[in-house]
Amino acid sequence: MSAHKIRAGVIDDLPRLTNIYNYYVEHTPTSFDVEPHTPEDRESSWFSHYKDEGLHRLLVIERDGEVAGYATSSQFRTRAAYNLSVETSVYLDHSQQGQGLGTALYAALFEELAKTPAHRAYGGVTLPNAASIALHKKFGFREVGIFNEVGFKFGKYYDVCWLEKDLRDSRGPLND
């Protein structure tokens, strides 16, 4: 495997990140978006939510000097009581799949989240997607339910498997 570098995403990455994501929008049911994005609309609707520290992170992986994928921890739900839960995801350039980059990204993301008060991580995986389910389980996620026929794309309905990971360590509850 070629050398790779993981770092925080920056605004200059946005065209490449948008291109990676749009592949999934246009060619797979992985994303339930149905129209491709532009870097301009992704800047305010997506990129601006991430910070260099804290719970909501954007990490990119470079391979041979080019961004090959990214991982995020995003707001799970908008109500305040959900604040210490995050939704995580990984998107790779489709030509880079199966080479360990998703594993490297998730490892780095969970190292960063360990420095925060994050309590739970959730992942929603459109079915079927054995590789994504396996990646989540590798990092200690467990299946907690399936939303049946929750998304309609490419003329058919898709199920989404929800997975959950406990992010607590020996710190104990925040309110102790």
C-alpha positions in Angstrom: 0.0 0.0 0.0 1.2 3.5 -0.8 2.0 5.9 2.0 -0.9 7.8 3.3 -1.4 10.8 5.6 -4.5 11.7 7.7 -5.2 15.3 8.6 -8.0 17.6 9.3 -10.0 18.6 6.2 -9.6 22.2 5.0 -11.6 24.4 2.6 -9.2 23.7 -0.3 -10.3 20.0 0.0 -13.9 20.8 -0.7 -13.9 20.3 -4.5 -12.2 16.9 -4.1 -14.5 15.8 -1.2 -17.5 16.9 -3.2 -16.4 14.8 -6.2 -15.9 11.8 -4.0 -19.3 12.1 -2.4 -21.1 12.8 -5.7 -20.0 9.4 -7.0 -22.1 7.8 -4.3 -25.0 10.2 -5.0 -25.0 9.4 -8.7 -24.1 5.7 -8.8 -25.1 4.1 -5.5 -27.8 4.0 -2.9 -25.2 4.6 -0.2 -26.2 8.3 0.0 -29.9 9.2 -0.1 -29.1 12.5 -1.8 -30.4 12.2 -5.4 -28.8 15.3 -7.0 -25.1 16.0 -7.1 -23.7 18.8 -5.1 -21.4 21.7 -5.9 -18.5 22.7 -3.6 -20.3 26.0 -3.1 -23.5 24.5 -1.7 -21.5 21.9 0.3 -19.5 24.7 2.0 -22.4 26.1 3.9 -24.6 23.0 4.1 -21.9 20.6 5.2 -18.3 21.7 5.5 -19.0 24.7 7.9 -20.2 22.3 10.6 -16.8 20.8 11.2 -14.1 22.1 13.6 -10.5 21.3 14.2 -11.3 19.9 17.6 -14.4 18.8 19.5 -17.1 16.4 18.6 -17.8 17.3 14.9 -14.8 16.5 12.9 -13.7 16.1 9.3 -10.6 14.0 8.6 -9.2 13.4 5.2 -6.8 10.7 4.0 -4.2 11.6 1.4 -2.6 8.8 -0.7 0.3 9.7 -2.9 -0.5 13.4 -2.3 -4.1 13.2 -3.4 -7.2 13.2 -1.1 -8.5 9.6 -1.3 -11.4 9.8 1.2 -12.7 11.3 4.4 -14.4 10.4 7.7 -16.8 12.6 9.7 -18.4 12.8 13.1 -21.5 14.9 12.7 -24.4 16.1 14.8 -26.7 13.1 15.4 -29.9 15.1 16.0 -30.6 18.8 16.6 -32.2 18.7 20.1 -29.8 19.5 23.0 -30.1 16.2 24.8 -28.4 14.5 21.8 -25.4 16.8 22.0 -22.9 14.1 23.1 -23.9 11.6 20.4 -22.4 11.8 16.9 -23.1 10.1 13.6 -20.0 8.9 11.9 -19.3 8.1 8.3 -16.6 7.3 5.8 -16.5 8.0 2.1 -13.6 6.8 -0.1 -12.8 7.5 -3.7 -14.5 4.4 -5.3 -11.2 3.3 -6.8 -9.6 3.3 -3.4 -11.9 0.9 -1.6 -10.7 -2.4 -0.1 -7.2 -1.1 0.6 -7.5 -0.3 4.3 -8.1 3.5 4.0 -11.5 3.4 5.6 -10.0 1.5 8.6 -7.2 4.0 8.9 -9.7 6.9 8.8 -12.0 5.4 11.4 -9.1 4.6 13.7 -7.9 8.3 13.5 -11.5 9.6 14.0 -12.1 7.5 17.1 -8.7 8.6 18.5 -9.8 12.2 18.1 -13.3 11.5 19.6 -11.6 9.8 22.6 -10.3 13.3 23.5 -13.9 14.7 23.8 -16.9 14.0 26.0 -18.6 12.1 23.2 -20.8 9.3 24.6 -22.2 7.4 21.6 -21.5 7.1 17.9 -24.1 6.0 15.3 -23.8 4.8 11.8 -26.5 4.4 9.2 -25.7 1.9 6.5 -27.9 1.5 3.4 -28.4 -2.2 2.8 -26.9 -4.3 1.3 -23.4 -3.1 2.1 -21.4 -5.9 3.7 -18.1 -3.9 3.6 -19.5 -1.0 5.6 -21.2 -3.2 8.1 -17.9 -5.1 8.6 -16.0 -1.8 9.0 -18.4 -0.6 11.7 -18.3 -4.0 13.5 -14.5 -3.9 13.4 -14.6 -0.7 15.5 -17.1 -2.1 18.1 -20.4 -1.0 16.6 -23.3 -3.3 17.2 -26.5 -3.4 15.1 -29.4 -1.8 16.9 -32.1 -1.9 14.3 -33.2 -1.7 10.7 -35.4 1.0 9.2 -37.2 -0.9 6.5 -37.7 0.8 3.1 -36.8 4.2 4.5 -35.2 5.5 1.3 -36.3 5.5 -2.3 -33.7 5.8 -5.0 -33.1 4.4 -8.5 -36.7 3.2 -8.6 -36.6 1.1 -5.5 -36.8 1.2 -1.7 -33.7 0.6 0.5 -33.4 -0.4 4.1 -30.9 1.2 6.5 -29.2 -0.7 9.3 -28.4 1.5 12.3 -25.3 0.7 14.4 -24.2 2.1 17.7 -20.8 2.3 19.4 -20.2 3.2 23.1 -17.5 5.9 23.2 -17.2 6.1 27.0 -13.9 5.3 28.7 -12.9 5.4 32.4 -14.0 9.0 32.7 -17.4 8.0 33.8 -20.6 10.1 33.4 -20.0 13.8 32.9 -22.4 14.7 35.6 -20.7 12.9 38.5 
